[in-house]
């Protein structure tokens, strides 16, 4: 194959092996670092090794792409000698899928969260939030959109908390927007993200956001304009912010419109691809 440039996006071992291979055959190498290695839930020894390998990869790379402002800053702080290599490119989605969403007339106020059913997504926090909201929002309904290893555990916890009457687990779906289109507000309790594509889909669906302070949240939420960012694990504040939006129907509508505008300005597939192309051109023109 006549290859001029290779672009990888982890895991770290793949990035390192590709960097070495590209150096051997004199091909330009770019990699995306969506999640910071120090955020991984691994042993201290593994973390040290991962960072050593990553430093080696950085040295062999021509560009390092961060997907959030927080990620860009953290990479530049860590790799000070390679700051000129580090650039930011937001993830993007095809907005055409979300252009004609119309919410059904319903008496329910629906919240939703979409993610893999894994521990780092904070699903049991989401259930605790739902349990507290149940006593404060009489017409509440909720979607858990996704599948994963915690499916049975989450289903069991739903029964234990007596949430079956308003909380629906969708399982795996290729039509996330079908559920988001019937949602009034989006919640995200993840403890670790690069730049959440699920949150971008919520922005595209014109939903107010109440999300944890994971990487990228500052890029996706304009505080008090389209939602709120809450400290990880602060269930009571999450509940309070959701209720504040629920109680103000004008704010609910205005925040939704602002979310869509933020998505159109920052998180489209077109803008993402154009940015990648410019980076590739720049790297290929380097001597």
N, C-alpha and C positions, 0 to 999 in steps of 0.2 A: 504493500500500500504506500502511496505517495503522501505521507503525513508531514505536515509542517508544524503542528501544534497539538498538544494533548491537554485536556482540561478534566480534572477529576474533582470529586466532592466526597471524599472519605469512603470508608473509615481511614484513620490515620495510617494504618499499615499499607493500604492501597496507594495512598498519596506518596508515601516514602518509596515504595517499590517502583511506582511509575516515574517518580523524579529521578531515581537511579538509572532506570532504563532509558529515559529521554536523554540523560547526560551522556550515556554510552554511545548513542546513535545521533547525537547532536540535533535533538528536536526541542523546540521551545515547550516549556511546561508551566501551566497555570493550575492553581487549585483553589477551591472554595472551602472556607472554614466556617460552617454554619453554627456549630456549638463549640464553645471553648472547652479544651481538654480538662481544665481544672474544675469544670462543672460536672464531669462524669463521676458517677458513683462507683468508684473502684478503689482498691487498696492504695496506700501511700506509695508502695514500691512500684505498682503498675503506673501510677500517675507520674512518678519520676521518670520511668522508662519512656512513657508516652511523650512526655515533654522533651526528652533528649532526642528521640526519633523525630519529633516535630521540628526541633531546631535544625536538624540535619536537612529535613525536607524544605524548610524555609530558605536555607542557604542555597539549595539547588534550583529554586523556583524563579520564574521571571515576574509573576504577579501572584498576589494572595488576595482573594476576594472575601470580604466580610459581608454579611447579609443584613446587618443592622448597624446603627450608629454606635451602640454600646459595644458590639463586636469589633468594629473598626478601632475604637479607642483602646480596647483591651489588647488587641493585637499590636498596635503601635507602641503601647506602654511596655509590652513584653519584648518585642523585637525592634529595639530602637535603631539598630544599624540597618534594618530593612524597611524603614518607614516609607521610603519612596516606592516600594513594591506593593504596598497595601492600599486597596481601593474598596469602596463600598458599592454594592449593587443590591438593591432590594429585590426580594422574590416578587414575582408577578403572576397574575392569572388572566385568563381569557374572559373579559367582562361581558362579552356577548351572551354568555350563558345566563347572566343575571339581569338582563335588560328588561325583561317582560314579566317580572315577578309581581303578582298581585295577591295580597293576603285575603283569605276567605273571611267573610264576616263571621265572627265568633264571639261568644261571651267570655272566652278564656283569655287570660294573660299568660303567654307562653314564653318560657326561657329555654335555652338549649345550650349544649356544649358538644363539640365534635372533636374527637381525638382517639388514638389507640387506647384500648383499655389496659393501661400499664400503670405501675406505681408512680412514676415520675409525673404523670398527668394530674395527680391530686384528686382522683375521682371520689374518694371518701370525703374530702372537703366539700365537693359538689353536693354529695348526698346530705351532709350536715347543713349546708346552705338551704337545700330544698326542705329539709325537716323544719327549720326555723321559719322559712317563708310560708309554709303550709298554714301556720296559725295567724299569719298577718295578711295574706292575700287569698281571699276566699275562692276566687275563680282561677287559681293557679293550675297550670299544666307545664310539663317539662319533657324534653327529649334528651336522651343520652344517645348520641349518634356515633357509632363505631363498634369495633369488635376487638378482641384481644384476650390475653391470658387471664385477665381478671373478670371475665364475663360472669362466670358462675358466682364468684365472691361478691360482685356488685349486686347481682340479682338476689342473692341471699340477704345482703344488708338492706336492700329495698324492702324486702318482706319483714325483716326485723324492725324496721322503722315505720312500718305501715304506710308506705308511700306508693303502693301499687295502684291506688285509685287515680293518681294523676301523673305518674312518671312512666314514660314509655322508653324501653330499650329497643332501638331500631336494628341492632346487629349491623353487619357489613352492608354498605349501600354504595352504589356508584352515583346516586342522585342526592347528594348532600343538600343541594339547593332546594329540593322539594320540601325538605323539613325546615330549612332556614326561611323559606318564603312564608311559612306559617308561624314564624317566631317573632316575638315582640322585642326581646332583649337577649343579648349573647353574653354568656358567662364563660370564663376560662380560668381554671384553677391549677394550671400546669406549673411545676416547679422548675422546669428547664426547657428553654426554647432557643432556637437560633433566631429566626423571624417566622412566627407562626403563620403558615398558609391558611389554617383553619380560621384564624382571626381575620385574615385578608378576605376570605370568603364571606365572613360576617359583615365586614365593611361594605363589600360589594352588594350585599343583600339589604343595605340601608338599616342596619341594626345598631342601637346604642350598645356600648361595651362596658362591662364591669369585669376587669381582669387582674390577675396577679402581676407583680412587678418583675416579670421575667425579661430576659434580653429581648429587645425589640419593642417592648410595650410602649416606650416613649415615642417611638416612630409611628405607632398605630393609634394612640389615644391623645387627643388634645383635651386636657383636663377641663371638665365642666362644659365642654363643647360637644363632644360625641361620646363621652363616657368618663370612667374613673379607673385609676390604677390603685390597687390595694396591696399592702404588704402581704407576702406569702404567709398563709396560715391564719390570717385575721378574718375569721368567719363572720364575726359580728359586724365588722365594717362593711364586708361584702353585702351582707343582708341589708344594712342601713342604706347603702348606695342604691341597691336594686329597688328598695321601697321608695326612695326619694324620686327615682325616675318614674316608677309606677304611679305615684300620686300626682304627677304633673304631666298630663297628657300632651300639653303643648311642647314641653321639654322633650318628651318621648319622640315626638314627630320631628322636632328640630334636630335632635341628636342623630336620628336616623339619616336625615338628609346630609348632615355634616360628615357622617361616616362614609357615605357614598362618594362625596366630593374628595375626601382624603384618599380613597382607593383610586379614583380616576386620576388624581394628580401624581400618585406615587407608586402604585402597586399593579400596574398593568403588564401583561405579558409582552406587549409591544415595546414598552420602555426598557424592560429587563433585557430583551434580546438586542435592542439597539446598543445598550451599554456594553453587553458582552462583545458585540462586533467591534466596537471602538477599542476595547481592551485588546482583543486579538490583533487588530491592525497595528496598535502601538507596539505590542510585543514582537510581532513579525518584522517590524521596521527597525527594531533595535539591532545594533551591530554586535 
